[in-house]
Amino acid sequence: MKRPPADLADRLWEHGDTLLAPGENASIDQVATATDIPRATLYYYFSGKDDIVGFLLSQKLERGTKAIADAAAEEGTPPERLEGVLRAALRAMAHHPALCTRLNGYLCSSDVMAEVVMSAEQKILGPVREILIEGRARGEFALEDPQEAATALLGAISQSAMSQILATGRLEAEETGDRLIPMLLHGVLSR
């Protein structure tokens, strides 16, 4: 895949949620019609539909994870920053529900997605892992493996978000965060 120019990437981005909506399996012709990009141009930059889907998912991760990186860089204690990152992840999923619902399916079915997986690991898991390492060093988190804890936290957020999107068609990020994040940070045991 060649890197498309910014204007073409923006047009694809504008229609990304529609093209990636659950149950949608857009053809190159449908992508061309929806985005008003000629088929020949699409084929110049992309080898086919899976390549376009990979690009869209990669763009959604790239653009959607800026808020996560910003939250990780905020001032505050590791627990405060961790909560901020988890809330930023929920907001990104609420703004881009197709990323939430389609990414897992494509991860299982397409070789195109290896690069997307690496990007997700670096941009999403990395900041959470670093906050957990810092918090553990300061005695604020009791955990053995920061990578495993980061994966578990983000997995719980993602699964909850995906379930809500599939059930209702949308994600109520703030309300979900208010319910889910305290449970993730403090556990489910009665005190």
N, C-alpha and C positions, 0 to 999 in steps of 0.2 A: 504494500500500500504506500502510495506517495502521500506526503502531507498536503492536504488541500489548502488553498488560500483561505484567509480569515473570513471573507464574505461567504464563500461556499460552506465553510464549517459553521458559520452563524446561521445560515439558512437550514442546514441539517439540524442544528441544535434547536432552533425554534419549533421544529416539528418532531423532535426526538421522542417526547412522551407519547404522542399519538402513534408514531411508527413502532414504538416498543410496548404499547399498551398490552395488557394480558389478553391472550387469544389472538393478537394481531400477528400476521405473518406476511408482511408487506413484500411484494415483489419489487424488482428494480423499476418496473413501469409505474407502480404505485408510489414509490419514493420519488421518482422523477416528477410525477403529476403533483404530489403533495408539496414538494419543495420548489417547483418550477425550475428545476435543474435538468438540462437535457441529459438523456440516457448516455450519450457519447461522453459527456463530461464526467458523469458518475463512473463509467467504465474506465476512463482515463486515470482516475484517482483510486478506484477500488476494483478488486478482482471479481466481486460479486456481492450478493446480498449479505452473506455472513461477514464479509469485510466491512460493509457499511454498519452492520449491527455492532461489530467490534469497535469501530470508530465511535459510534454514538455512545456506547457504554463507557469507553475510555474518556470521551469528552465529559460525560456526566460525572464520572469519578474525578476527573481533573478539576472541573469547575465546581463541583459540589463539595470537594474536600478542602477548599480554601478556608471555609468557615471553621472546619475542624482544626486545621493548623493554626488559625488565628486564636481559637479558644485555648489550645494547648499552650500558646505563647503568652496568654494573659497573666497578669500579676495574681498572686494568691497562693494559698496552700495547695499541696497536691490533691487533697480531697475536693477542694473548691474547683480547681482546674479540671479534675476528672469529671465532675458533674457537668461543668461547662462543655467539655468535649462530647459527652454522651448526649447532652441536649442539642448541641450543634449537629451531631449525626442524625438525630431524630428530625430536626428541621430540614436538613438536606434531603432526607428520605421523603418527607412530606412534600417538599417542593418538586421532587423528581421520583414519583412513585414507580415509574417504569424501571428505574435503576434497581429499585428494591425487588421487584417481582420478576424481572427478566434475567438479572445477573446470574443467579444460581443455576437456572436452566441452561444458560449458555456456557457456564463454567463446566458443566457436565458433558456438553455435546460438541464443543468446538475447540479445535486447536488454536484458533485465532485469539482465544482469550488468555493465553499464557501471559502475554504482556500486560493485560488488564489486571490479572491477579497480582503480578509483581508490583504494579503501580498502587493497587489497593493496599497491599501489605506495607509499603513504604509510607503512604500518605495517611492511612487510617490507623493501622495497628501500631506503627512505629511511635507516633506521639503518645498513644495510650500506654504503651509499654514503658516509654521513658518517664512518664508521670508516675507509673506504678513503681519503677525502680527508685526514683527520687523519694517517693512516699515511704517505701520500705526502708530505705537508708535513714530516714528521719524517724522511723518507728511509728508512722501513721497508718501503714497498711501491714497486715499480717498475711503474707502470701509467700509461697516458695518459688513459684515460677512466673515471673512477670509476663512472659510471652503467652503462657497458657491462660493466665488471668485476663489479659487483654483480649484474647480470642474469645473467651467465655463471655466477657462483658459485652463486646460488640456483637457476638452471636446472639445473645439474648435480646439486645436492642433490635437487631435486624430481623430476627424471627418474629418478634412481637409486632414490629412495623409491617412486615410482609403479611402477616395474618390479618391485621386490621385493614390493610389496603385491599386484600382479596375479599374480605367479608363485607366491607362498606364502600369500597371505591376510593377511600381517602384515608389519610392518617392525621389524627389530632395530636400533633407533636407535643404541645405544651402539657395537655392533660395526660398523655401517655407518659411523658417524662415525670410528671408529678406523682404518678402511681408507681412507675417501674424503677426509677433511679434510686429512691430510698431503699427499696427492697434489695436491689443489687448491691448497694453500698453497705447496708446494715444487716442483710440476711433475712431469713424467714423465721428464725427461731424466736419464740416469745422470750422476753428478758425478765 
